[in-house]
Amino acid sequence: ASERCESKGEECCPAQLQVFSLPPVFTQKLKGQEAMEGDNISMTCELSKPEIPVEWKKGSQVLRSGQKYQIKQKGSLLELIINDVTPEDSGDYSCVCGDQKTTANLKVKGTGDISTQPIYVSSKHMKPCQQLPLTNTCTGRKKWKVTFR
């Protein structure tokens, strides 16, 4: 049904405008990282809209802010800080917002990890060009004492 618009003397019909906002999306995704045992690491991502609530997860476990994890949000920038990482902290971490998700892997190397890469040493007590392969060498931040007998 039409009606007269009094202000202009034209016919008009009532209408209703609905505006739907687009859901937030991740504009910067999480990136995989490697860390050494004892490090503090930061994982960051960014949403297309500020101040949208998110959930941080390790695997399927929801993370909460505390001594181990710090969860920060400044506008659309999201950050998870993991303090004093250990090899047990290795795994997939996700930031979830509705049906949107970004995931990255964290790999933590322990200070006592064993490497099977051989190294070669020589000494004045060995014949020229003689090499002694050593296996099960230790890598990490600890200082290792090695004794040859």
Secondary structure, 3 states (H helix, E strand, C coil): CCEEECCCCEEECCCCCCCCCCCCCEEECCCCEEEECCCCEEEEEEECCCCCCCEEEECCEECCCCCCEEEEEECCEEEEEECCCCHHHCEEEEEEECCEEEEEEEEEECCCCEECCCEEECCCCCCCCCCEEECCEECCCCCCCCCCC
